[in-house]
Amino acid sequence: MTSNTRVVVIGAGLAGVRLARRLSELGVSAVLVGEEEHTPYNRVLLAEVLAGRYAPEVIALPAPERLTRGRVVRIDRARRQVRLADDTVIAYDTLVLATGSNPVLPPLRGLFSPGRHELPDGVHAFRTMDDCLGLSGAVRRDTRAVVIGGGLLGVSAARALAERGAQVVLAQQGERLMERQLDPLASKLVLRHLKNLGVEVHTESRVRGVRCVEGAVRSVEMADGYTLGADLVVLACGVRPRAGLAQDAGLAVHKGVIVDDELRTSDPHIRAIGDCAQHDGQVYGLAAPALEQADVLAELLAGPPSAGSSTGPAGGAAGYGGTRALTRLTLATGGSAASGGPLDLAAFGEHTPLPGDDVVQLTDATRGTYRKVVVRDDRLVGGVLVGELGTVGALARAWEGAEPLPADGAPLLHLLTNDGGS
């Protein structure tokens, strides 16, 4: 691909900004189209802004060279153009969808009144900087806040609101917190951590509706008839790939926009990366895969065309083969985990053992730490770590390398018990 080829990237999140920056470094100019008015930012750190530990500008991403602000409303594949809401038209040779994901808004009674498509006053999703600033401006000491959803996002939001002095209730429909990432023992430590902060946690508890007075939320109604008073409600019920543009343009979409190992969609002139992309049946929804996809695609787009093939990686650059993703979350600083201070979480690979697997598990109730790894055929295949951890980086490298572990197991035990550096 020559430097005068026009690459247009839709989406100014982590994936889009990373791709535009890498292309610039490789001599390929790209136009980045971002819908939000804010400077591009690291969405992963929004909870830190809500907690008051970071100012919004601290989580800003490096400014891309060519950023156009606007909302893309249509992709014209025949003309290779995108149209913005203000009727601006941008032509492309290669289009990259980095549109991210949208928050899931649960079908709660009273959430939307007839003819109204905006959330009631006091009800917030927690996905964008505007969501974060809206919550931050509304929370006060002793504000009654209900967080709906006990996954990674819900736990982060509850922790941040509690730090701001709110009276927080977290309602989780599942039987335990962060059930997609953590095993039962690790979930119990997270539960204890939140309770030590004063967060009231209800698991196996389904929310039925919200009650509003004059357009503002006043309470949350549970399926068992119990009512929670609420000045603020945070919807942390997960996300889904933002694939509407792709679907309207006739691209192949299942859970997300379907891409091959070159991150190419069903249209050879359109690629997709990040939360909106589905590769080999997988939609990751995590930062690490999005960044890896951006790096791979930059190399592919910067290389010369494949010789004699329209499907092989350009210029011999390696395609994308999937990401062995590690989920990590750090909650607060200072103190001990048991007393409601910092809590470091990490989960990677398969942490539920199969018959014949070896499990190494260390628990320190005093320090509030828990470390578990699963070994299969002398290889580390997954783990869950909770507490003040210095071992995450070393264990992750051992897992990513997929190298056989020494038979005596001493290095693995050293990694699990060593708190020095990550």
N, C-alpha and C positions, 0 to 999 in steps of 0.2 A: 504494500500500500504506500503510495507516494504521499509526501507531506501536504500536497494541495487537495487531497481527497477530503471530502467534507464528512466529518463524523459528528452526529448530533446525539447527545445523551439526554434522555428525559429522566430527571430526578436528581436533586442535589443533596442526597443523603450521603452516608459513608461510602457506599459502592460507587455512586456517580462521581463524587468528588475525587475519590481515589483513582478511578479510571481516567478522568480528565487530566489529573496531575501526572500520572504515569505516561499517558500519551504525549503530553507536552515534553516530558523528559526524553522521550524517544523520537521527538521531532515531528509528531503528528498533532495538528491543531484540531481541537474539538470544541464545539459549542455546547455548553451545559445549560439546560432549561430547568429552572427551579421554581416551584409553585409558591413556596413560603416567602414571606417578606423578610424574614430574618436571614442574617448571614448563615451560610451552611454550618451545621453543628453536629456534634457527636451525640446521637440520640441515646446511646447507652448510659450517658451520664446525666440524664434529665432528673433522676431521683436525687442526685447530689445537689442540683440547683433547687429542687423543691425543699430539701432539708436545710437549705441556707448555707451549705458548706462551700458552694461555688457560685460565683456570679455568672450570668448567662454568657458573657464574653469569654470566660475561661474555657468553655467547652466548644468554642468556635473552631471550625476546621480551616486549614490553609486556604486562602481565597483563590478560587480558580481564575485563570486568565480571562476566559470569555464566559460570562454568566448572564443569561437572559432570564428575567423574572416574568413568569406568566404560567397560565394553566393550559396545557395541551388538551384540546377537545376532540381532535380527529387526526388519524393517520391516513394519508392518501397513498396507498402502496403503489398504485399505477403511476402516479407522478413523482413518487418519492418525496413527499412533502408532509410536514406536520403543520396543523393550524392551531393557533392559540385562541383563547377566549376573546381577545381584543382584535381578532381577525389578522394578526400577524401570521405570515406564512414563512416557514423555514425549510429550505430544500436540504436533502441529505443524499449522500452516496451509501453510507452505512448509518443505520439508526440503532441506538442501544436503549433498551428499556431498563431503567433502574428505578422503577416507580414505587418500590417498597411494598408496604402492607398497610391495611386499614384496621382500626380497632373493631372488634366484634361488639356490636350493641345488642344485648340480650333482649328477647321479646317480653319485656316487663310491662305489666299493666300500669297505665298512667305515664309511661315514659314519653310517649308522643301523644298529644291531643289531636283531634281530627283537624286536618288541614295544616298542621304545624310539623315541620321537619327538623326543628332545632330542639336541642336538649333543654329541659327546664333549667331555670336559674338554680345554681348550686349542684347540678349534676355535670360531671366532667368525665370525658375519656382521659387517658393519660398516654398520649402518643406523640404529640408535637410540642414545640416550644410554647405555642399559644396555650395549649392545655396546661402546661406546667406553670406558666405565668398567671393564668387564670386561677389555678388552685392556690398558688403562692400568695396571690393578692387577697384571696377569700379566707384563708385559714388564720385563725387567731387562737390564743391560748384558751383552752376549754371549748373550742369549736367541736361540735358533735359530728364526727366524720365516719361514714360507713364505706368500707372498701369491699366491693363485690368481686371475688376472685382471689384464690390463694396460690396462684402460680408465681413465677419469678417476678412478674411485674406487680402483682398485688402485694407480695411481701415487701418489695422495695418501696412501694407507695405508702403502705402502712407504717413502715419503719421511719420514713421521712416525715410523715405527718405527726407521728408520735414525738419525734425530735423537736417539732415546732410547737409542742405543747397541746396538741389536739387530743380530745377523748376519742380514741379510735376503736371501732369494731370492724373485724374482718370476717366476712361470711364466705365460706368455701363449700361448694356443692359436693366435692369429693370427700373421701374419708380422711385425707391428710394433706398437709401443705406441700406444695412443689412436687406433687406425686409423679410428674413426668421426668423430673431430674433426680430426685433423691429416693433412697430406700426408707423404710419405716423408722429406723433408728435415727437417721439423719433428720428426717422430718420432725421427730420429737424434739431434737435440739433446737431447730428453728422455731418451733412452737414455744419452747421454754424461753428462748431469747425474746420473742415478741411479748410474751406475758410479763417478763421482767421489765419491759418498757411501759407496761400498763395497757398494752393492746388486748382487747377482749376478742378471742378467736372462737368462732363457731364453725366446726367442720360438719360434713354431712347435713348441710343446712342450705336449702334452696330458697332464693329470693323470689317472691311472687310478683311484687309490684312496688311502685313508689307512689306516695300521696303528696300532691302538690296543692298549695293554696296561692291563688293569684299568680300562677306561673312559677312559683318557687317551691323547691322540695321542702317537705316538713318531716317526713318519716319514710321508713322502708318496711314493707310488709313481707313477713316470711311465710313460707308455705304451711307451717304449722300454726299459723294464726298470730304468732308473736310479732310485735311491732317495735321497731327501733327508731327512736327520735333521731333526726338527722338535719344538720345545717348544710353538710356537704356529702355528696355521694360520688365515689370514684369507681368507674367501670373498668375493671382490669380483667376482662373475660377472654383474653387472647386476641390474636390478630389473624387476618386472612390476606393472602397475596392480593395486591392491587393490580388486577389483570383486566379491568374493564376496557381500557383502550385497546389492548391486544385482542380481546374477544370481539369488540366492535369492528376491528380491522380484519377479522376473519382468520387470525392466527390460531394455531392449535393450543388449546388451553384445557387443562384438567384441574388439578389443585392449584397450579400456577401456570405460567407461560412455559410450555414444554421446550427444552433446549437440548442439543446434543453435546458432544464433548468439546466442540468449538464454541459452545454457548450460542449457537445459531438456532433461531426459531424455525418454524415451517416456511418462513420467507427468507431466502438466502441473504437478503440485504438488511435483515433485522436480527439483532442479538438481544439477549436479556441476561441480567445478572442481579444478584442480591435477593431480597425477600420475595420478589415477584416471580422468580425463576424456579422451575421445577426440572431438576436434572436427575436422570436415572430413577424417576419416581419419587425423589426426595425434594421437599421444600424445607430449607434449613431454618430460616428466620433468625439467624444469629450473625453477629458481626464478623467473626473469623472467616466463615465461608464466603461472605459477601466481599471481603477484602481480597481473599485468594482468587475469587472469580475475576475481580477487577484487574488484578495483576496478570493473570493468565490471558485475559482478553486483550489487554494492552499489548502484550507480546505478539499475539496472533494478528492484531490489526496493524501493527508496525512492521511486520515481516513482509517479504515479497510474496506474491501469489504462489500457491502450490503448483508444482510442475505436473501437468497432465492430470490434475484432479481438482474437482470443485468441492471436495469434502474433506480432504486431509488438512492437517494443521498447516497454516501458512508458514513458508520459510523453514519448515522443520521444527517450529516451536511446539513444545509439548501442549497437548490439549488439557482440558480439565477432567480429572478423574474422580472427583468427589473430595470432600474434606472430612478428616477425622476431627470433629469439632469438640472442644472443651467448653463447657458452660461454667462461667465463674461470676460470682457476685460477692462484693465486699460491702458490708453494712457497718458504717460508722467507724470511728477511731477512738482510741483511748480506753482504758479500763480492761476488764476481762469479759470474755464471752458470757460466763455464767452470771455476771452482774449487769448484763445489758450493754456492755461495751462493744468492741468490734466483733463481728462475726464474718468469717471468710468461708465461702462455700465454693466447692468445685466438684463437677461430675463429668466423667468422660467414659466413652465406650460402653461396654456391657457390664453393669454393676450387679445384675441378677445372675448368680452362678447357674450353670447347667450341671447335670449329673457328671461327676468325674472331675469337675473344676476344683482347684485349690483356692481357699479364701483366707486372706490374712486380715485380721481385724483388731484394731487397738482403740480402746475407749478410756478417756480420762474424765470422769464425772466432775472432779474438782475444777478442772480448767475448761470444761465444756467442749472438749474436742473429741472427734470421732474420725477414724481413718480406716477405710476398708478398700482392699484391692482384690481383684479376681484374676487368677492365673490359669491359663489353659494351655496345655502342651508346652510348658516352660516359657510361655509368653504372657506378658501383661495385657489383658484384654479390656480392662475397665476399672473404675474406682469411684468412690465417693469420699470426699474429705470435708469436714466441718470443723471450724474453730479458728484459732490464730495459727495460720499455716505458713510454713516456709518451705514446704516440700512440693508444692503444686507444680512448679516449673520442671523440676527434675523428674518427677513421676510422669508428667505429660510427655517429656522427651523420650523416656523409656517406652511409653505406650506408642508414641508416634513412630519410633524407630522399628517397632515390631521385631526386635532382636531377641534371640533366646536368652533367658535369664540364667545366671550361674546356678548350678545344681544345689549349692549349699544355702542359697537364699539370703546370705548375709548382706549383699548390696541392697536388696529390696527392703530388708528390715532397717538398714541404715537410712534409706530414703524416707521411710515412714516415720522414723523417730528423730530425724535431723530437722531442726527448725531454722537452720541457717541459710537464708537466701532462697529466692525462687527463680 
